[in-house]
């Protein structure tokens, strides 16, 4: 049972990081389609930083810097230039795939993966309880969601973020700098999602092409399924991770085809959007540009 | 009318210039000369029969997905599900080709396969349309999520039931193959380009006719411009959303025919990966007009094939980067150009009420607009 919980936690960590970023971004009114791209950028930068410095801590910093940069680019296009958020969001994901592949060839002369880099915990195969608990990012992942919840509901910044996402005109009229708040929110989401990517890279001790494998979209699904509320989103992340763990553990029994387990987060999100069990209502000004 | 054309043409041109600059930088980072790379890119695509044929082949699929996305945007809908609609269209076409006995006349077999592809894409497209019409569910999120669901489902069916051992594809179809273009002309020899390209052109013409010459097309554009006003004017907005998404999916589904009927004659896991997302780029650069879509499809097909041609000099992934840069640049330049032109109009003392609705989503930018009333 403990092994099951630990494995669930390990799988949930990237979802928690990315979903935390997704909540902030979406609550400020910027659609978080870019989580996948931010994660991939973060993973690559973390591997790069860790490889050249020899320290996974520098890797984390590099990953965060990469995510921040990607976030700022997204903010520049969608907030400063009011470009369509969905279009730019999709393009940011393509850009992350292309850029990481390009620089993978440039830096490591490989089209599939980086060499082994310093990371956290023991070997990849050894899923020992202690080794995964020794990874500081696991703890940071749990803390991040709590911090985001506190930030959103207990600080002036959070109030302004929520105002920017619900009623930007009203917020503007009382002097809230909506566009600046959105810049900050997207920057935060870039850094958070990049931490998710850094975790993947440093946990596996290498960067592999496309290693995020749709996790950014699962995080987005968790954000929607959890109705943009940090507590519920946390539960959604853990739920999705538990389903995956079950699938991995039961693989040998062949009870349920793995493809059906893969579908769970997505089907649940569609069901939630259709309002069959408790309608998911998005922030009112999500996706709307502000002058 | 001139400003409309400027509004349509300028953003893609600006974007191409930006992409070329970014491309130069990447090539120089990699220690190559931009001139050499671009020359190689052109020679490897339009310079020989195989390259040219491959461009046509890739443009065929992209025309379908680009039309699918463009049709949606005209109605104010974002179809990000072309990826899975394409796959499911191709899958059903392959199944139809397997189900029919070997002696079926080609004409019947091909028509049945096309109908199957249209059905496969249309059903997958209709789901988000109906969910939006009925429950107001965001079609952006639903189509993204459906991509994962449908692809996982298809992978399961193929892996569990009908794959050829040791591969990820179904057996060869008995009937329904579409002839290659190389049969007709040596212009395409050796390439995968096939008759589906003509179908793609016909589809573009059909979309143009539907959008600009029929009543449902007029309603579709009205909903895209102002859903509330359209509703007030007696248009069933929900119905238009559902039909448009189904038609959009249908177009994307037909795109699957290019690979399945025209090239390999079987369905293979992941055969159209990326074409759906590229369709968004194609629609955007083609400014959601069927003619623009065909041109943009040729452009992106050239980039995609060109990436392979220059792979010896620079990583072919450079092309992915350039594609993304083009999309971001066009998306960014559209509102900017619109504002700049509006400002220019204002400063020249000509009032135009259209400048008041800048930023409203899905605005029509047809090169065939209603004549405006300025002096």
Interface residues (C-beta under 8 A of the other chain):
Chain A: X31 X33 X73 X77 X81 X82 X83 X84 X86 X87 X88 X90 X91 X92 X94 X95 X97 X98 X99 X101 X102 X105 X106 X111 X214 X217 X220 X221 X224 X257 X259 X260 X262 X263 X266 X267 X269 X270 X273 X274 X275 X279 X282 X289 X291
Chain B: X26 X29 X30 X78 X80 X131 X134 X135 X137 X138 X140 X141 X142 X144 X145 X146 X148 X149 X152 X153 X155 X156 X159 X160 X277 X280 X281 X284 X315 X317 X318 X319 X320 X321 X322 X323 X324 X325 X327 X328 X331 X332 X334 X335 X336 X359 X361
